[in-house]
Amino acid sequence: MSSFKSYLDYRIHRIYCNLFFRNVSKFQSCCLQLKSFSSIENDSIKKIPKTESLWKASSTAIRKQSLAKEQEQLMRSFLLDSDFSQIKEEMVLFKIENQAQYRRYFYLIIANFLFWTICARSLYKFYTKLEDLQQLQERRKNYEEKKKDMKFLRRFLEYFRNYGVYHLIDYTIILLATAITLLLLVALSRCVSFIHLMPGGKQVKIGLIKWTGQIDPNRYHLFDLKDVSARKHRLDPGSMIRLDVRKQSVMFIDRYGKFPNEAIYDMSIGISRNVRS
């Protein structure tokens, strides 16, 4: 038993010594490498002539935000100088993926108008059932008998109290439904159906959808490229991309449409220009 214990102590002591000497050798080699690297670095630094730093020589320190802004302006000016004169024929930059979708938008707008109109008439019919109440009938009968002797303002107030509330609710809902329908139809007519870069790269052809949701290839406008700017990148979140054109109403590009020439689009239409000034 004692011999086994002594043998075990011997093995543990040997393993410990091996680990200790191995670590010492690694540490010495690392020190030698660091010493040689520092000597090489010092020699190379001595060979470099001492010059004054341009950054420290400036009177005002430049912030990171201003640097990012200058870099963005530089990138923008670089892209604005892109030359598309080598384009000899019309190049498709954008076209609608699903043309039938806008026709369905038109049907939904009309259905929305009919829905609110029916709701308004239904509410009017519901409120007119209150005429069966005896108090309301007596009040209206009293109004009809005395309205000739009333002044204009009093007559108007009494009429509004007896009849006008129901007409007001009815006409208000119908007017709101009409206004929303017209607004949606105008927005539908400002959706872009296609964008073509014309030969020479100076102009773009922008096609618009009809207010009925139909796509007409003959309904387009020609604009100078410098007067057109997209306010969002085509990969940004959202369903529509706002397109600003100088002296024109706002247009909208379907982000889920096709961009056959993505690089040309980003360097032409996708540049942020100040076209509203």
URQUIRA-V478846 format. One record per pair of residues at least 4 apart in sequence whose C-alpha atoms are under 7 Angstrom apart, sorted by the first residue. I is the first residue (numbers start at 0). J is the second residue. If there is no record, write none. Layout:
I&J + I&J
//
This chain:
0&4 + 1&5 + 2&6 + 3&7 + 4&8 + 5&9 + 6&10 + 7&11 + 8&12 + 9&13 + 10&14 + 11&15 + 12&16 + 13&17 + 14&18 + 15&19 + 16&20 + 17&21 + 18&22 + 19&23 + 20&24 + 21&25 + 22&26 + 23&27 + 24&28 + 25&29 + 26&30 + 27&31 + 28&32 + 29&33 + 30&34 + 31&35 + 32&36 + 33&37 + 34&38 + 35&39 + 36&40 + 37&41 + 38&42 + 39&43 + 40&44 + 41&45 + 42&46 + 43&47 + 52&56 + 53&57 + 61&65 + 62&66 + 63&67 + 64&68 + 65&69 + 66&70 + 67&71 + 68&72 + 69&73 + 70&74 + 71&75 + 72&76 + 73&77 + 74&78 + 75&79 + 76&80 + 77&81 + 78&266 + 83&199 + 83&200 + 84&199 + 84&200 + 85&199 + 86&198 + 86&199 + 86&200 + 87&198 + 87&199 + 88&197 + 88&198 + 89&195 + 89&196 + 89&197 + 89&198 + 90&195 + 90&196 + 90&197 + 91&194 + 91&195 + 91&196 + 91&259 + 91&260 + 92&194 + 92&195 + 92&196 + 92&258 + 92&259 + 92&260 + 92&264 + 93&193 + 93&194 + 93&256 + 93&257 + 93&258 + 93&259 + 94&192 + 94&193 + 94&194 + 94&256 + 94&257 + 94&258 + 95&192 + 95&193 + 95&256 + 95&257 + 96&256 + 96&257 + 99&103 + 100&104 + 101&105 + 101&212 + 102&106 + 102&211 + 102&212 + 102&213 + 103&107 + 104&108 + 104&212 + 105&109 + 105&211 + 105&212 + 106&110 + 107&111 + 108&112 + 108&180 + 109&113 + 110&114 + 111&115 + 112&116 + 112&176 + 112&177 + 112&180 + 113&117 + 114&118 + 115&119 + 115&172 + 115&173 + 115&176 + 116&120 + 116&173 + 117&121 + 118&122 + 119&123 + 119&169 + 119&172 + 119&173 + 120&124 + 120&169 + 121&125 + 122&126 + 123&127 + 123&165 + 123&169 + 124&128 + 126&165 + 130&135 + 130&136 + 132&136 + 133&137 + 134&138 + 135&139 + 136&140 + 137&141 + 138&142 + 139&143 + 139&161 + 140&144 + 141&145 + 142&146 + 145&149 + 146&154 + 149&153 + 149&154 + 150&154 + 151&155 + 152&156 + 153&157 + 154&158 + 155&159 + 156&160 + 157&161 + 158&162 + 158&163 + 159&163 + 159&164 + 160&164 + 162&166 + 163&167 + 164&168 + 165&169 + 166&170 + 167&171 + 168&172 + 169&173 + 170&174 + 171&175 + 172&176 + 173&177 + 174&178 + 175&179 + 176&180 + 177&181 + 178&182 + 179&183 + 180&184 + 181&185 + 182&186 + 183&187 + 184&188 + 184&210 + 185&189 + 185&210 + 186&190 + 187&210 + 187&212 + 188&207 + 188&208 + 188&209 + 188&210 + 189&207 + 189&208 + 189&250 + 189&251 + 190&207 + 190&208 + 190&250 + 190&251 + 190&252 + 191&205 + 191&206 + 191&207 + 191&208 + 191&250 + 191&251 + 191&252 + 192&206 + 192&207 + 192&208 + 192&214 + 193&205 + 193&206 + 194&203 + 194&204 + 194&205 + 194&206 + 195&203 + 195&204 + 195&205 + 196&200 + 196&202 + 196&203 + 196&204 + 197&201 + 197&202 + 197&203 + 197&204 + 201&223 + 201&224 + 202&221 + 202&222 + 202&223 + 202&224 + 203&221 + 203&222 + 203&223 + 203&224 + 204&219 + 204&220 + 204&221 + 204&222 + 205&219 + 205&220 + 205&221 + 206&216 + 206&218 + 206&219 + 206&220 + 207&218 + 207&219 + 208&212 + 208&213 + 208&214 + 208&215 + 209&213 + 209&214 + 222&226 + 226&244 + 226&245 + 226&274 + 227&243 + 227&244 + 227&245 + 227&268 + 227&274 + 228&242 + 228&243 + 228&244 + 228&268 + 228&269 + 228&270 + 228&271 + 228&272 + 229&240 + 229&241 + 229&242 + 229&243 + 229&268 + 229&269 + 229&270 + 229&271 + 230&240 + 230&241 + 230&242 + 230&271 + 231&235 + 231&240 + 231&241 + 232&269 + 233&254 + 238&253 + 238&254 + 239&251 + 239&252 + 239&253 + 239&254 + 240&251 + 240&252 + 240&253 + 240&254 + 241&249 + 241&250 + 241&251 + 241&252 + 242&249 + 242&250 + 242&251 + 242&252 + 243&249 + 243&250 + 243&274 + 244&274 + 245&274 + 245&275 + 260&264 + 261&265 + 262&266 + 263&267 + 264&268 + 264&269 + 265&269 + 265&270 + 266&270
//
